[in-house]
Amino acid sequence: MTYLIINNQIVKSKRKLTNLIKSGEPLNINNTSLLKDMLKVSCSDEALLFGFKMYNKYSKPFATIIRDLNDIGDLFDCDRYESYCKFRLENKTSNSREAFILKYGKDTYSTFYNKTYREKPNRWTVEHYIEKGYTEEQANTIIKSYKDNIPGSLNFFIDKYGDEMGNKKYAEFGEKSKHTKEGYISKLGKEKGILEWEKYIKKKRDTSVFNKNTWISRYPNNWEDKYKEFIKNNCSNGLIDFWIKRGYSYEDAANKICDINNKRGVEFRTASKQSLKAFKPIIEVCDNLGIAYNIGIQDNSEKMLISECGKIRFYDLCLEDLNIIVEYNHEKYHPKKDDAEYMHKWLESHNNYFGEADFYKLIKNDRFKYELAKRKGYDIYYIWNDSCINDITKILNKIYENCTNKKE
């Protein structure tokens, strides 16, 4: 059997490979065909080695590098791809025309750009909702609702300012809205109009008050404090205090935040199919014993807890009478341990789809949920995707134990 050997070391896993790449040493590879088979990539040797270099230089996820190499194929150009990597560091979107030009080249990008937007329905198209199982009539109703309530629409201003002031603000907004995509296309033609429109949007984005670079240029010595103060005063409608100050009760404020996030497409209070399957034995026991519970299904909702600083968290299953909370966790989205060795194994097991920042963010969120539940007086238990039966058994025993203690 022929083994892949890099720098005199046998390489049998992607983890071993990435460790060698991270070392920064020149790679002496005995058989690039074996390497490409391992990575399932089809590109030139030069492109592959340059991709490794970009992985080190710009800390791009390894899976992203491989996907890019497969996407670009024979069109790969080292200088252009490095420019694309720099662009992606500074811009979240990979779907702009500028990104496609850097990735595929000025002469060939349009084929990929047009294919992407022709074949990928978005939420403004009927096809998007038909694919999700809606009828054409339902799809049109949803799209109309979106259009009626998007920022800049009359309904948006009325909802925010009330009837009289909303109409006035909408009229003022209409007078100021000289820049529109349709206007650019009408004036300059489709291709040039779209290019000029994207230049205008990029300029607006670069000078926006929501761009940290704007604050750095204005206040180089204390930009961070100024930026945080601006966000707190103007962009805090996702926090409880923002609505409490406006006369809402705690519960009404929480519901308002849920409505806002639902409009943004963030789903709350809905249980996943996997969790419902795991919770089924517990729910059956609760129904037999007459124990009330909160869960994200029709005519019910997940338990909501609000922290002292106004942060909201939802919990999969709550047995209120017994002060028990049960969370269903899949290790992909809920790392089990907070240590470096486990983190590297976790990242590798997911083909480096996530980065270190994602790992620690997930850990932090799970810890916050746990501590919040404990402070509110709940015992919290977990059902893990790889140990469901044992975890469910422990929880059922705890339920029976609590019920027995209550009777006594």
C-alpha positions in Angstrom: 0.0 0.0 0.0 1.3 3.5 -0.9 1.0 6.0 1.9 0.9 9.8 1.7 4.1 11.0 3.1 4.8 14.7 3.9 8.1 15.9 5.3 9.0 12.3 6.1 5.8 11.7 8.1 3.0 9.4 7.1 -0.2 11.3 6.9 -3.5 9.4 7.3 -5.9 12.2 8.5 -6.8 15.8 7.7 -5.8 16.7 11.3 -2.3 15.5 10.8 -2.2 17.4 7.4 -3.5 20.7 8.9 -0.9 20.5 11.7 1.9 20.1 9.1 0.5 23.1 7.2 0.3 25.2 10.3 3.9 24.6 11.1 4.8 26.9 8.2 7.6 24.6 6.9 7.9 23.9 3.2 5.9 20.8 2.3 7.8 17.9 0.7 5.0 15.7 -0.6 5.7 12.3 -2.1 2.4 11.9 -4.0 0.1 14.9 -4.7 -2.5 12.6 -6.2 -3.0 10.8 -2.9 -3.2 14.2 -1.2 -5.9 15.3 -3.6 -7.8 12.1 -3.1 -7.7 12.6 0.7 -9.1 16.1 0.3 -11.4 15.3 -2.5 -10.1 18.3 -4.5 -9.6 18.7 -8.2 -7.1 21.5 -9.0 -3.5 22.0 -10.1 -0.6 21.3 -7.7 0.3 25.0 -7.7 -3.3 25.9 -6.7 -3.3 23.4 -3.9 -0.1 24.5 -2.3 -1.1 28.2 -2.7 -4.4 27.4 -1.0 -2.4 25.9 2.0 -0.4 29.2 2.1 -3.7 31.2 2.3 -5.0 28.9 5.0 -1.9 29.9 7.1 -1.8 33.5 6.1 -5.4 34.5 6.5 -6.7 31.8 8.9 -9.5 30.8 6.4 -11.4 27.7 7.4 -9.7 24.7 5.7 -13.0 23.4 4.3 -13.5 26.9 2.7 -10.1 26.7 1.0 -11.0 23.3 -0.4 -14.4 24.4 -1.6 -12.8 27.4 -3.3 -10.3 25.3 -5.1 -13.0 23.0 -6.4 -15.2 25.9 -7.4 -12.4 27.8 -9.3 -10.8 24.8 -10.9 -8.7 25.7 -14.0 -9.5 29.4 -13.6 -7.3 29.6 -10.5 -4.9 32.5 -10.3 -2.6 33.0 -7.3 -2.5 36.8 -7.1 -6.3 37.1 -7.8 -7.1 34.4 -5.1 -5.0 36.2 -2.5 -6.9 39.4 -3.3 -10.1 37.5 -2.9 -9.0 36.2 0.5 -8.2 39.8 1.6 -11.6 41.0 0.3 -13.4 38.3 2.3 -11.6 39.3 5.5 -13.0 42.8 5.2 -16.4 41.9 3.7 -18.9 39.4 5.1 -20.6 38.8 1.8 -19.2 36.4 -0.8 -22.1 37.0 -3.2 -21.2 40.5 -4.5 -20.1 41.1 -8.1 -16.7 42.3 -6.8 -16.2 39.0 -4.9 -17.1 36.9 -8.0 -14.6 39.0 -10.2 -11.8 38.4 -7.7 -12.6 34.7 -7.4 -13.2 33.8 -11.1 -11.7 36.6 -13.1 -13.1 39.6 -14.9 -13.7 37.9 -18.2 -15.4 34.7 -16.8 -17.1 35.8 -13.5 -20.5 36.6 -15.1 -21.2 32.9 -16.0 -20.9 31.9 -12.3 -22.6 35.1 -11.0 -25.6 34.7 -13.2 -25.8 30.9 -12.5 -25.7 31.5 -8.7 -28.6 34.1 -8.8 -30.6 32.2 -11.4 -30.5 28.9 -9.6 -30.7 30.0 -6.0 -34.2 31.3 -5.1 -34.3 33.9 -2.4 -37.1 34.8 0.1 -38.5 37.4 -2.4 -39.3 34.7 -5.0 -42.3 32.4 -5.2 -40.0 29.5 -6.0 -38.3 29.8 -2.6 -41.5 29.1 -0.7 -42.8 26.5 -3.1 -39.6 24.5 -2.4 -40.5 24.8 1.3 -44.0 23.3 0.7 -46.1 26.5 0.5 -48.7 26.9 -2.3 -48.3 29.7 -4.8 -51.0 31.7 -3.2 -49.4 31.4 0.3 -46.0 32.3 -1.2 -47.4 35.5 -2.7 -49.1 36.4 0.6 -45.8 36.0 2.5 -43.8 38.0 -0.1 -46.4 40.8 0.0 -46.2 40.9 3.8 -42.4 41.2 3.6 -42.6 44.0 1.0 -45.2 45.9 3.0 -43.1 45.8 6.2 -39.5 46.2 5.0 -37.5 49.2 6.2 -38.5 52.1 4.0 -42.1 51.0 3.5 -45.1 53.0 4.7 -46.1 50.2 7.1 -42.6 50.2 8.6 -42.8 54.0 9.4 -46.3 53.8 10.8 -45.4 50.8 13.0 -42.4 52.7 14.3 -43.8 56.3 14.7 -47.6 56.0 14.6 -50.0 57.0 11.9 -49.5 60.8 11.7 -45.7 60.9 12.3 -45.2 57.7 10.3 -46.8 59.2 7.2 -44.7 62.4 7.6 -41.5 60.4 8.0 -42.4 58.2 5.0 -42.9 61.3 2.8 -39.5 62.8 3.9 -37.9 59.5 3.3 -39.3 59.4 -0.3 -37.9 62.8 -1.0 -34.4 61.8 0.2 -34.4 58.4 -1.6 -32.7 59.5 -4.8 -30.4 56.5 -5.0 -32.2 53.3 -6.1 -31.0 50.3 -8.0 -33.8 50.7 -10.5 -32.8 54.4 -11.0 -29.2 53.5 -11.8 -30.2 50.8 -14.3 -32.7 53.1 -15.9 -30.2 55.8 -16.3 -27.0 53.9 -17.2 -28.3 50.6 -18.6 -28.3 47.2 -16.8 -24.6 46.2 -16.6 -23.1 49.6 -15.9 -26.1 50.6 -13.7 -25.5 47.5 -11.5 -21.8 48.2 -11.2 -22.3 51.8 -10.2 -25.1 50.8 -7.8 -22.7 48.4 -6.1 -20.0 51.1 -5.9 -22.5 53.3 -4.2 -23.6 50.6 -1.7 -20.0 49.8 -0.9 -19.2 53.5 -0.2 -22.3 53.7 2.0 -21.2 50.5 3.9 -17.7 51.8 4.3 -18.8 55.1 5.8 -21.7 53.8 7.7 -22.1 54.5 11.4 -22.4 50.7 11.9 -18.9 50.2 10.5 -16.2 50.2 13.2 -13.7 51.8 10.8 -15.9 54.9 10.7 -15.5 55.3 14.4 -11.8 54.5 14.4 -11.3 57.4 11.9 -13.4 59.8 13.9 -12.2 58.9 17.3 -8.8 57.1 17.1 -8.1 57.3 20.8 -11.5 56.2 22.3 -13.4 54.9 19.3 -14.5 51.7 21.1 -16.3 53.6 23.9 -18.0 55.9 21.4 -19.1 53.0 19.2 -20.5 51.0 22.2 -22.4 54.1 23.4 -23.9 54.6 20.0 -25.0 50.9 19.7 -26.5 51.0 23.2 -28.5 54.1 22.5 -29.6 53.3 19.0 -29.5 49.6 18.4 -30.8 48.0 21.5 -34.3 46.9 20.6 -33.1 43.3 21.2 -32.7 44.1 24.9 -35.4 44.1 27.6 -34.4 47.4 29.0 -35.0 49.2 25.7 -38.7 48.3 25.8 -39.1 48.6 29.6 -38.1 52.3 29.3 -40.9 52.7 26.8 -43.5 51.4 29.2 -43.6 47.7 28.4 -43.9 45.0 31.1 -41.2 42.4 31.3 -43.3 39.8 29.5 -44.6 42.2 26.9 -41.0 43.3 26.3 -39.9 39.7 25.8 -42.7 39.1 23.4 -41.8 42.2 21.5 -38.2 41.0 21.1 -39.6 37.6 19.8 -41.7 39.4 17.2 -38.7 41.4 16.0 -36.5 38.3 15.7 -39.3 36.5 13.9 -39.5 39.3 11.3 -35.8 38.8 10.8 -36.3 35.1 10.2 -35.0 33.9 13.6 -37.1 31.0 14.8 -37.9 30.8 18.5 -39.9 28.4 20.6 -40.0 25.7 18.0 -38.6 22.2 19.0 -36.6 20.3 16.5 -37.7 16.9 15.2 -34.7 15.2 16.9 -35.5 16.8 20.3 -39.2 15.8 20.1 -38.2 12.2 19.4 -35.9 12.3 22.5 -38.5 14.0 24.7 -41.3 11.6 23.7 -40.8 9.2 26.7 -40.6 12.1 29.1 -43.7 13.8 27.7 -45.7 10.5 28.0 -44.7 10.1 31.6 -45.7 13.8 32.3 -49.0 13.3 30.6 -49.7 10.1 32.7 -48.7 11.8 36.0 -50.5 15.1 35.2 -47.3 17.2 35.1 -47.5 20.4 33.1 -44.7 21.2 30.7 -43.4 23.8 28.3 -42.1 22.7 24.9 -41.9 24.2 21.4 -44.9 22.6 19.7 -48.3 23.8 18.5 -50.4 25.4 21.3 -47.4 25.4 23.6 -44.0 27.2 23.7 -40.5 26.8 25.1 -39.7 28.1 28.5 -38.3 31.6 28.5 -36.0 33.0 31.2 -34.8 36.6 31.4 -31.4 37.4 33.0 -30.8 40.3 35.3 -29.2 42.3 32.5 -32.3 41.6 30.2 -30.9 38.8 28.0 -33.5 36.2 27.0 -32.9 32.5 26.7 -35.3 29.7 25.7 -35.2 26.1 27.0 -36.3 23.0 25.1 -38.4 21.4 27.8 -39.5 22.7 31.2 -41.4 20.8 33.9 -42.5 23.9 35.9 -44.0 22.0 38.8 -40.8 20.1 39.4 -38.4 22.9 38.6 -36.7 20.8 36.0 -35.4 21.9 32.7 -34.2 19.5 30.0 -32.1 20.5 27.0 -31.5 18.4 23.9 -27.9 18.9 22.7 -26.1 17.7 19.6 -22.3 17.9 20.0 -22.0 19.6 16.6 -23.6 22.8 18.1 -22.9 22.2 21.8 -19.3 21.3 22.5 -19.0 19.1 25.6 -15.7 20.3 27.0 -13.9 23.6 27.3 -10.2 22.7 26.7 -7.8 23.2 23.8 -7.2 19.5 23.1 -11.0 18.8 22.8 -11.5 21.9 20.7 -9.0 20.8 18.1 -10.7 17.4 17.9 -14.1 19.0 17.7 -13.0 21.4 14.9 -11.4 18.5 13.0 -14.5 16.3 13.4 -16.6 19.0 11.6 -14.0 19.4 8.8 -13.0 22.8 10.2 -16.4 24.2 9.2 -16.3 26.2 12.5 -13.5 28.3 13.9 -12.1 28.7 17.4 -14.2 31.9 17.9 -17.4 29.8 17.1 -16.3 27.1 19.6 -15.8 29.5 22.5 -19.0 31.4 21.6 -21.1 28.1 21.8 -19.4 27.2 25.1 -20.1 30.7 26.5 -23.8 30.6 25.5 -24.4 27.1 26.9 -22.7 28.1 30.2 -24.8 31.3 30.4 -28.0 29.3 29.8 -27.0 26.8 32.5 -26.1 29.5 35.1 -29.3 31.5 34.3 -31.5 28.4 34.9 -29.7 27.6 38.2 -30.1 31.2 39.4 -33.8 31.0 38.7 -34.1 27.8 40.8 -34.2 25.1 38.1 -32.3 21.8 37.9 -31.0 21.5 34.4 -30.4 18.1 32.6 -29.1 17.3 29.2 -29.9 14.7 26.6 -27.0 14.2 24.3 -27.4 12.9 20.7 -24.9 10.1 21.4 -26.2 8.9 24.8 -30.0 9.5 24.5 -31.1 6.3 26.3 -28.9 6.7 29.4 -29.7 10.4 29.7 -33.5 9.9 29.3 -33.4 7.1 31.9 -31.7 9.4 34.5 -34.2 12.2 33.9 -37.2 9.8 34.2 -35.7 8.5 37.5 -35.4 12.1 38.7 -39.0 12.9 37.8 -40.3 9.8 39.7 -38.1 10.8 42.7 -39.4 14.3 42.7 -43.0 13.2 42.5 -42.5 10.7 45.4 -40.9 13.4 47.5 -43.8 15.8 46.8 -46.4 13.2 47.9 -44.5 12.6 51.1 
